[in-house]
Amino acid sequence: MMKPAPNIHDLAPVPVAFARPAPAAARPLSAAPDRPWAVRLGKRLRGTFDRLIAGSSLVSNAPVLDVRDFPWTAVLRERWTEIRDEAVRVALTGNASPSLAVVSPDHRAIAEVGKWRSFFLWGYGYRIDDNLARCPRTRDAIARVPGLNSAFFSILAPGTHIPEHRGVTKGLITCHLALVVPRDGDVRMRVDDRIVRWSEGETLVFDDTYRHEVWNDTGGTRVVLLIQFARPLRHPGKWFADLFLGAVRRSAFVQEARANVAKWNAAVGRLEG
């Protein structure tokens, strides 16, 4: 019999197994220098790529999109309590969820170790089978997402601020399913010039190529299921988006992140014996 989920609004931040670096003031956050050529080239040509993709988009190019344009989000809302319970039972237990900065070199510029943690289910089209097996309800729900690229439980510690940043390609759209939203303060995100807030059990769909930043100004842990999926496109934008994403998916950059998740899971497995 499964153990009941703990009181989700009393969750404390979970310690990580890796040693913490020096405080942020002493060690400024910075991205890994050896980023893949596709990412470096994409950043230089981002404006051109984004205009081509935007011109081919079958949905709005606004910063925040209407969830009614994505009918599959209804499945997430219908099953949100089951998904939340799996996140609490699995991703928020022990050291199951590493810091995103440990897993992904590209996030080291914005994610302080221990502040933004992740439990990956999919990453750039790759399944994380051992994690999916531990979250069968979530696995079945995200299987309904057309063009699924990535999915993970995104966990923000109390007092976390993720500084302004933007995604790599307009070929992807981001969806958040709010699972745990502390009520003792303000948890918000700015997308372009809009301020949005999460509501448990609701979905938020946005274009992360707009500048955005996040605050958890509470004493609790915020948890969302973060999904990235392919923007519905016609040609020629779809051709450019698929080419770019295919190159990133095969890059050493993404393969390193996959290896880091596997190493973390193996280490946690040994600790749990």
N, C-alpha and C positions, 0 to 999 in steps of 0.2 A: 504494500500500500504506500502511495506517495505521501510524503510529509506535507502538511499544510504550509502554504507560503507565509513568510513572516509578515508583520505589519510593514507594508511598503513605505509608509511615510516616516518610519523611524529608522530607515536604513542608514548606516554609517558607511563612509568610504572604505573600500576593501584594500588592505595593504598589498603591494606588489612584491613579487619575489626578487626582482632585480634591485640592486642598490640604487638609491636616488643620486642624481648628480648634485652639484652645488646649486644653491638657490638661483632663480632666474636672473637676479640682479648681477650675480657674479659671472654667470654663463648665459649670455644672450641666446635666445632660440635661433636656430639657423637650419635650413634644409640641407640635406646631404648634397655634396658637390657633384657626385657622379650620377647625375640624372640621365635617363635614357635619351637618345637623340630624338626620338619621337616627341617627348615632352619638351625638350629644349627648342626644337624646331617649331612645335605647335605653339609655344608661348610667343615666339617671334612673329609667326604668321596668324596668331589667334584672331586678330580683327578680320582678316580675309576669310578664314575658315568659318568664323561665326556668322559673317554676313551671308556666305553661301548656304550655310545650314539654316539660318533664320529665314532666308528666302524660300526654302523648300519645306518649311515646317507645316505640318497639318494641324497643329494646335497653336495656341497663343504663344507669343514670345515675351509676354509680360513677366516681371520678376516673380509674382505669385500667381499660380494658375488655379483654375476652377476644378475642384475635385470631380465635378460631374462630367468633365471631359475624359475621365479615366474610371470607367465603371468598375474595374477590378478592385479599386480601393474599398468598395463596399464590403468585400470579403474580409479585408483587414479589420474594418470597424466592427463587423459582426463577430469576429473571433478574438477581439482585442484582449479580453480577460484571460483567455487560454494562453495567448502569446505572452501577456504580462507575467502570468504565473510561471511559465517556462523561463523567462528572463530572470525572474527573481530566484527561482530554484537552481538554475544552472549558471547563468552568466554572472550573478552577483554572489556566488558562493566561493569562498576561498580565493585562490589566485587564478580562477578560470579565465579572466579577461585581462590581457596585457594592456599596457599603455599603447596608444596608437603610435606614439613616437618610437616605441621599441619595434613595432611591426612594420611601419611604413616610413621609409626615409623621407618621403615628400612631405610628411606632416611634422617634421621636427622643427620647422619654423614657426608653427602655431600651437603645438601641443606639448605642454610641459609634462614631463614624466609623472605619472600618478594622478593627473588632473582629468585627462580625457582617455578613457579606456574603451576597449572594443572586444566584442565577441563575434568573430566572423563566421558567417554561414556560407556566403558566396563572396568571391573577390575577383573582379574583372573577368567574369564568366567561368571561374573555376569553383567547383563545389568543395566545401570543407566537410568531407563526409563524416568524420568523427563528431564534429559539432552539430551537424544536421541530425545525426542519429539521437543526440541527447535532447533535441527540441522538435519532436515529430509534428506537433500541431503547427508550429511556426513553419517548418519545412513544407507542410502541405499547403499552407496559405500563400507562401511566396512562390510556390510552383505555378500559381495562377497569374503571375506578373508577366505581361508580354515584354520581351526584350530585356529580361533581368540581367543586370550587369554585376551588381554588388548588393549584399544585404548583411547588416550586422547590428547587434545591439550596441548603441552608442551611449556611453555612461559618463556623465559629467559630475565631478565631485563638487561639494559645496564651495562657493566662492570662486568658481572657475570663470575666467573670461577667455574666450577664443577670439583672438584679434582678427581684424578685417582681412579677408582673403577671398579668393574666387576659384571656381573649378576650372578644369583644363579645357573642356570642350562643351559646346552647346548641343552636341549630339546626345548628351545625357541629361535627364531630368531627375531631380531628387524628391523622394517622398518620405515624410516622417510619420510614423504612427506613434502617438504619445502613449507611453505606458506608465511612467511614474513622474508626476509633476509636483514637486514640493509646494506647500501652501503657506509657508511662513515668510515669504518674500516675493521677489519678482524673478521669473525665469522668462527670458525673451530673446528674440533674434531680430536683427535688422537686416532686411534684404533690400538693397538699393536704398530708397528713401522710405520704406515701409517698416513699421515695427509690428511683429507678429508674436503671438504667444500660443503655447501648446495647451490643449485640453485633453485630459485622459480619454482614450478611446476614439479620438478624432484624428483624421489625417490632414497633413499639410503638404502641398505640392508646390515646389518652387524651382526656379532656374538658378543653379548655383554659379553660373558664370557672371551674375551680378555680384558686386561686392557685398559681402555679408559678414556679420559677426554675432557672437552668442554670449549671453551672460547667464550665470546661475547665481543670482544674489540671494541665496537661501542657505539654510543650515542643513539641507537634505540633498540627496542624490537624484539627479534627473536622468531618466532612461527613456530613449526612443528606439524603435526599430527603424533604422535608416536604410532606405532602399534607393539604389540608382538604377534607372531603366532607360532603354533607348528611346529617344524622342521620335515620335511618329513623323516620318519624312517621305517626301517624294524625291525623285532624282532631279538635279545632280547632287543635292545635299546629302542624300543617303550614301552615295558612293564615297564622298569625302569623309563622312563620319565613320563609316565602316572601315575604311582604309586606315584612318588614324587610330581607331580603337583596336584594330587588329595588330597594329605595330606595337602599341603600348602593351597589349596583352602578352605578346611574345617576348617582350624586353626583359633584360636581366633585372631591371628595377622591380617589375611585378613578380618575377620568379623569386627574387630575394624576399619579398614580403610573404609569399607563400611558404617559403622555407622557414621564415621566422615564426609564422603561426604554427607550423608543424613542430618546430623545436620547442616552442612554448608548451604546446599541448603534451608533448612527450615528457618534458620536465615536470609539469603538473601531475601527469599520470604516475611518474615515479614517486613524487612526494606523497600522493594519495595512496600509493602502494596497492 
